[in-house]
Amino acid sequence: MNKDRRHFLAPRMPRPAHDAKPRDPVSMTTAMTPADAETGETTWTARLVLFLRVMAVLSMIKGLYHWAQITGFIGTEDTAFEVQPMQWQTATVYFAVIDLVAAVGLWLATPWGAVVWLTTLVSTAVIELMFPAIYGGNIYVVVVALILLAAYLVLAWLAARERPP
């Protein structure tokens, strides 16, 4: 190998197994140690993950509820999916899909899961406020969505303050 090329690749190449510097086994683990738990350094992060998991369960229930409406497991012949207006059908299919996608992403605590979940919150609020004929225009649904949004933003901000820049 060319000397210039070796010099260029050296920072990217892994260290050999026989390097003189001993490795610290504690730094190679990713689990939280009891010392970390006692100091409370990741308290807000743990609370954020718990919040995301609770929201994942609620999103899963909401998504399955919408699928139950689509497939006819719930409701009567008068409230069947086929006899509903096209706007109601479209919104129901949209939430049936996006709520389950959000549930998976929230449970895994991924950034895209939070984005999809926030999209469902905003979509729910917009449909309830701007298109009340679809689901009835319930203002309490909008208030709950705003409370959940505020709780997420506060927890995410506090969790981000725990991590060093």
C-alpha positions in Angstrom: 0.0 0.0 0.0 1.3 3.4 -0.8 2.7 5.4 2.1 0.5 8.4 1.4 -2.6 6.3 1.2 -1.8 4.6 4.5 -1.4 8.0 6.1 -4.7 9.1 4.7 -6.6 5.9 5.8 -4.9 5.6 9.2 -7.5 7.6 11.2 -10.3 5.5 9.7 -8.7 2.1 10.2 -9.6 0.3 13.4 -6.9 -0.2 16.0 -5.3 -3.6 16.1 -6.3 -6.0 18.9 -2.8 -5.9 20.4 -2.7 -2.2 21.1 -0.9 -1.2 24.3 -3.8 0.8 25.7 -6.1 -1.4 27.9 -9.8 -1.0 27.3 -12.2 0.0 30.0 -15.0 -2.6 30.0 -17.5 -0.2 31.6 -17.3 2.3 28.8 -18.1 -0.4 26.3 -21.6 -1.2 27.8 -24.6 0.9 27.0 -26.8 -0.1 29.9 -27.5 2.4 32.6 -25.4 1.5 35.7 -26.8 1.7 39.3 -24.5 4.8 39.8 -26.3 6.6 37.0 -29.7 5.7 38.4 -28.7 7.0 41.8 -27.5 10.3 40.5 -30.7 10.7 38.4 -28.7 11.9 35.4 -31.2 10.2 33.0 -34.4 10.7 34.9 -36.0 12.9 32.3 -34.9 10.7 29.4 -36.5 7.7 31.2 -39.7 9.6 31.7 -39.8 10.6 28.1 -39.4 7.0 27.0 -42.2 6.0 29.4 -44.4 8.7 28.0 -43.6 7.6 24.4 -44.5 4.0 25.3 -47.8 5.0 26.9 -48.6 7.1 23.8 -47.6 4.0 21.7 -50.2 1.9 23.5 -52.8 4.6 23.1 -52.0 4.9 19.4 -52.2 1.2 18.9 -55.6 1.1 20.6 -56.8 4.0 18.4 -55.5 2.4 15.2 -57.1 -0.9 16.0 -60.3 0.9 16.8 -60.3 2.5 13.4 -59.5 -0.9 11.8 -62.4 -2.4 13.7 -64.7 0.3 12.2 -63.4 -0.4 8.7 -63.8 -4.2 9.0 -67.2 -4.1 10.7 -66.2 -5.6 14.0 -67.8 -2.8 15.9 -71.0 -0.8 15.0 -74.3 -1.7 13.6 -75.6 -1.9 10.0 -76.7 1.8 10.3 -73.1 2.8 11.3 -71.2 0.5 8.9 -68.2 1.7 7.1 -69.8 1.4 3.7 -72.8 3.7 4.5 -70.6 6.5 6.0 -69.7 9.6 3.9 -66.6 9.5 1.8 -64.9 12.1 4.1 -65.5 9.9 7.1 -64.2 6.9 5.3 -61.1 8.7 4.2 -60.2 10.0 7.6 -60.9 6.6 9.2 -58.6 4.8 6.8 -55.9 7.5 7.3 -56.0 7.2 11.1 -56.1 3.4 10.9 -52.8 3.3 9.1 -50.9 6.3 10.6 -51.8 5.5 14.2 -50.4 2.0 13.9 -47.2 3.3 12.2 -46.9 5.9 15.0 -47.4 3.2 17.6 -44.4 1.2 16.3 -42.2 4.3 16.1 -43.2 5.5 19.5 -42.6 2.1 21.1 -39.1 2.0 19.6 -38.6 5.6 20.8 -37.3 6.7 17.4 -37.4 10.2 16.1 -39.6 9.3 13.1 -42.1 7.8 15.5 -42.4 11.0 17.4 -42.8 12.9 14.1 -45.5 10.5 12.8 -47.3 10.8 16.2 -47.1 14.6 16.1 -48.6 14.4 12.6 -51.5 12.4 14.0 -52.1 14.9 16.8 -52.1 17.8 14.4 -54.3 15.9 11.9 -56.8 15.1 14.6 -56.9 18.7 15.8 -57.3 20.0 12.2 -60.1 17.5 11.4 -62.0 18.3 14.6 -61.7 22.1 14.2 -61.8 22.7 10.5 -64.0 19.8 9.4 -66.5 19.2 12.2 -68.9 17.2 9.9 -66.4 14.3 9.7 -66.1 13.3 13.4 -68.4 15.8 15.1 -66.1 18.7 15.9 -65.4 17.7 19.6 -63.3 20.5 21.2 -62.3 18.2 24.0 -60.3 16.0 21.5 -58.4 19.2 20.5 -57.7 20.1 24.1 -56.4 16.6 24.9 -54.2 16.7 21.8 -52.8 20.1 22.9 -52.1 18.8 26.4 -50.3 15.7 25.0 -48.3 17.9 22.6 -47.3 20.2 25.5 -46.3 17.2 27.7 -44.2 15.8 24.9 -42.4 19.1 24.2 -41.6 19.7 27.9 -40.3 16.1 28.4 -38.2 16.3 25.2 -36.8 19.6 26.3 -35.9 18.4 29.8 -34.4 15.1 28.4 -32.3 17.1 26.0 -30.9 19.2 28.8 -29.6 16.0 30.5 -27.4 15.1 27.6 -24.1 17.0 27.1 -23.8 19.0 23.9 
